[in-house]
Every structure is written in structure tokens, then in C-alpha cells.
């Protein structure tokens, strides 16, 4: 009799243990599903940016270089830009233009939907043999003497001490004076917010140590972004070694920080 | 008579001065009411706008952040020539998919003709304006005719979209064909 009760107790113990194990497993498993997985930090693409907590970025002078000879016109940058800012249809913070020059120096430029859908159709209205074809991506030039800042009547657009030209959409009254003043036509009035908007070189990404969205996605590395104070950076080398390099409309005196590698004189 | 004239002249001056003082008081009151407190600390703008812009939501991440979870795709994607292609260009922004470490939405995966149009954004030969040395370009349907396949084939029937040469290489190995094949109609010897 004693033997039997002993065995029964053992089974009971086992059963309890078994149930315990099942329950803890189930609870643990469901907790794993409920609890957010700890998102791993992504490595900084621009080193030392996360430690910067001041209002402005210290010890860095950013420059943007677009390689005309490298761009394949896929429009990845335009997609990334639309994704990042949810830009309303028909407006573009960055866009890609297609240039075709024939042997009579006639220039044909088009940019269907800003290059957002890519270039799918050839130009069939060109009679003469083609001399040169290339793509020219456009974005904010981040001028050292910005016309848009000069004309803003309410101080809604400004140049920060780290060289970025930003728009304060809480102060902007939407007078679109800056849209007319910009020699590069990078500004537009957002039809939803009724304030001026333009490319910021992804200031919020740069502050977190990430490259601008368009630079990050470019498959052929035609868009380059970097620090001119760092003498080992690619942009420093490009701007301080012999290259065919220029800015758009240098005669305007705006002194852009956006440089073009292999720029043709036909690009305006 | 002359005294009277003199006093009224002074009254005019006082009135003008009082008006000026009143305008300055009203002007500075309005200015202090309408301008944000920190306006002009660094220049003719509101410094708070810099912080607001810096704290904007980052919607695109990097390929690393996508491939952190998608390790089967990672194994294929990073081995092919398409490792330079961004995930988010074809599949949409990271923040539409993951928020606070949790999946919040399904991302589009393209099939059939949609894939073809995505491929041809970069690889279309009829768009003359692109540097020929940097990317492999094909014309459709000439490419299919050249490879002796049906002209209604879409790209991903031969090419893995994440590593375009993966299946081609495997097929060549199986058939015992050399790595590089010169000449047009390659499969008919």
C-alpha cells in the first residue's frame, strides 16, 4: 500500500513538473512574441555624429559632389527622397534631368515626373547624330551666399552655422518669394502645408550619423557626401585634386557647396 | 500775442514726441508678443527650427538594418553584383515596415511584369543617356531572342533579382559550360 502511494506521489510530482514546464514555456514563448525585439543600433555612416549634442555641428564642413559621368538615371535617389519626406506628387526635393546633345550643339533636356519613374522611353525627336548624353541629378546647392535667405521677409529660412540652409515651417508664411529667388529652382510651396520646402541634404539623417537618403541608395555611387575638414574623405580629395569639377551657375555668386564632377557647360 | 504763438509751437513738438514714444512702445510690445523668445540668438531665425529639423523622423534606414532580420535574403543579396542596390528602393521605406522593433506593415514584393519594369529602370539600353561601362545594359526583347527563350519571359525567370548571376552560374556549372561565354547566341554552340 505504501509503495503504491509513493508511486502515485511521484507521478503527481512529475505531473506538476510537467505542467510547470509547459506553462513556463508557453508564457516565455508568448512573452517573446509580445516584447519588442531590441532593435540593433545601425553603425554610423558619418563617424562621431552621435556624440554631437550642440545646436550646430562642430568641426565639420559638409560638401556634396554629384558625379555626372557616373549617374545611370535609375531614379533610386528620387524614390528614396519621396520615401523619406513623403513629398506630394508633382513636387520634387531632388530630381534627375536627362541631357542629350546632338552634333549641331542642340540641347534636349527632359525629366518625366522628375525621374521618379525612371527613364523608360528614348527621345525620338532628335534628327541629328547624338554627340553626348548624360543625366544630371539636381538638389539643393546649399549656397554660402543663399539668395533665398536674403529675401525671406520673416526669417523662416536661414543658414545654420554648420552650413545647412533650412526652412522653419512654423514661421514660413508661404509668400513664395524664396521660390522665385533661388537660381537653381529647388524650392516649392508644399500644397498641403502651404509653406516653402526644399532639399535639406537630409539634415536629420546627418545629425544621426547617417548619409543623406539619396547618397545611401545610389547604386553607382554617383552621389557623394562628406566632410571637407577631413582630409582623407572622398569629397576632400575630389575637390583638392585635379578633376573636371564645377558648380552650377557660378556667375550668380551664390557659392554653392554642391559640386558636379564632369559637368558640361550645357547644364544649367 | 507773440507769447501765445510760441506756446502753441511747443505743444506741437510735444505732441510729435509723444506720438513717437507711443509708436515705439506699441511697436516693441507687438514685437515681443509676436516674435518667439529665442528669435535672433544666432541670426535672423528661430533656433528651435534647427532642433525640430534634426529630430525629424528618419524613414529610410540602410541595407544593414533590413538584412539584420532578413538573413536568408542577406545570404543571397550580399553575394551578387546587386549588393549595391538598396532594399528600400524596390520594397519601400523601413519605417513603413518596422516601428519600435515590431512589424507594422507588409512591404510590397513585385512579381512578373512589375519586376521587369524595375529591372529596366537601370538596365535599359534604349535610354542612350548612361555611361556604358558602369552597368550591363540590354534591349528588350532582343536580349530574350539572343538567349533563345520565349519573348514573354520576365527577368526573374532566369535571373535571381537579388543576385542576378546566381542561377546562371549554377546552370553553367551543371551543364559544364565555361564561366565566361563570348558571342551572341550562347547556348547553341
Interface residues (C-beta under 8 A of the other chain):
Chain A: X36 X37 X38 X39 X40 X42 X43 X45 X55 X56 X69 X70 X71 X72 X73 X74 X75 X76 X79 X80 X83 X84 X85 X86 X98 X99 X100 X118 X119 X120 X121 X122 X130 X133 X134 X135 X155 X156 X157 X158 X159 X160 X161 X166 X167 X168 X169 X170 X171 X200 X203 X204 X205 X207 X208 X210 X213 X216 X217 X219 X220 X221
Chain B: X36 X39 X42 X43 X44 X45 X46 X47 X49 X50 X51 X52 X53 X54 X55 X56 X57 X58 X59 X60 X61 X62 X64 X65 X68 X84 X85 X86 X88 X89 X92 X93 X98 X100 X101 X102 X117 X120 X121 X122 X124 X126 X127 X128 X129 X130 X131 X134 X135
